[in-house]
Amino acid sequence: MYNTILIVLSVVVLIAYLFDVAAPKTRIPSVLLLMLLGVVIRQASISFHWKVPDFTDQLSVLGNIGLVLIVFEGALELPIQKSDVPMIRKSIIMSFLGLLLTASLTTVILKFAFFANWHAAAVNAIPLSIISSAVAVPTARMFSKSQSDFIVFESSFSDIFGVLVFNFVTINTVFNAMVGLEFVFQLLVSVALSFVATAILAFLLSRLKHRIRFIPIIAFMMLMYGVSKELNLPGLIMILMMGLALANTEKFVHFDWFQRFKPHRLTQEVKNLERIVFEVTFVVRLSFFLLFGYSINLAGLGNLDSWLVSFVVVTGLVLIRAISLIIMGTPWFPYLFIAPRGLITILLFLSIPSSLMIPKMDQNFIMQVVVMSVFLMMLATLFAPSKKKLAAMEALAAENNSTGV
């Protein structure tokens, strides 16, 4: 029995690895294939009359770990130049504007489609309005650097703003100036703690010489995120700032105080940490989407009313995103379609209080929205030029600008 489990787990990991390796060539997001694999394993379990366990609690734990690692992973890949500031500013505005507009429209749809009260409709709408960095970040690597950076920033900020707004709307039933001030205070405290946490993380990276040093550092990040959640602080801001600071250590070399962190050793250790984070994130991501696919009951996917509502929701998401892109003066391709729902949507959906749940919105409904949004993203990758061609086009454009052509 134990040998069978070992063999099955090994085969699953190898298949997931092949999905990830093949994704840039096939343009099929590995997340879609992982969920499908989970569904297949569930059906095989039923065929062999094995007991189908409930993985809801495990999904919540894996989701939180994956969210931290994915935001940190994305930040580690973002060395920032002065010329990137306008792009970062636009991605922040775009993610926040898109979240508010999408959540507003989705709230109206859920209110009248499921006859829910306004508060419950708003709480359930927010997870559906967040772009998932867990899905967007791996896909971003298929595009040019400028497009990739924008997608990483926008999806990471969407996660952060989404969690902030979700917690704010879920906890509060009355919205006034005092509640708003408390929200701003929590945000400022989180930013302040980010500087402290980043300094501690940099110190540990530059000083630890034990052969086991990266797992304790990852555990430290998880600890900071867990503590921030207990204090109702936006912990993802802390994780994002830590990742960005470590990805841009060379910007601080000319400061005397930074020499205490042994810059040369720190830079090398950050590269090593980046490799470990990529590996661990891969395992957590594949485990999460595999278990989510495994938890789907195919019998529930035949509900045509549910498919109709989910189609209306996804159509609304695309329309609002098109409006946001027009407002921000951003090219519609590929950004119109690179707005997948995924890990953060599922995670927040599972954390909705029972009193605010909408009975007809189950995991099958969430699966439908996730699959449709990921399918749209897949279409964008299928019709997009190759990364090499995009890079050549950007280089030519930059050369023309510099020569005044």
Secondary structure, DSSP 8 states (H G I E B T S, - for coil): -HHHHHHHHHHHHHHHHHHHHHHHHH---HHHHHHHHHHHHHHHHHHTT------HHHHHHHHHHHHHHHHHHHHHT----GGGHHHHHHHHHHHHHHHHHHHHHHHHHHHHHTT--HHHHHHHHHHHTS--HHHHHHHHTTS-HHHHHHHHHHHHHHHHHHHHHHHHHHH-SS--HHHHHHHHHHHHHHHHHHHHHHHHHHHHHHH--SS--HHHHHHHHHHHHHHHHHTT--HHHHHHHHHHHHHTGGGGTTSGGGGGG-HHHHHHHHHHHHHHHHHHHHHHHHHHHHHHHHT--GGGGG-HHHHHHHHHHHHHHHHHHHHHHHHHT---TTTTT-----HHHHHHHHTS-GGG--TT--HHHHHHHHHHHHHHHHHHHHHS--HHHHHHHHHHHHHHHHHT-
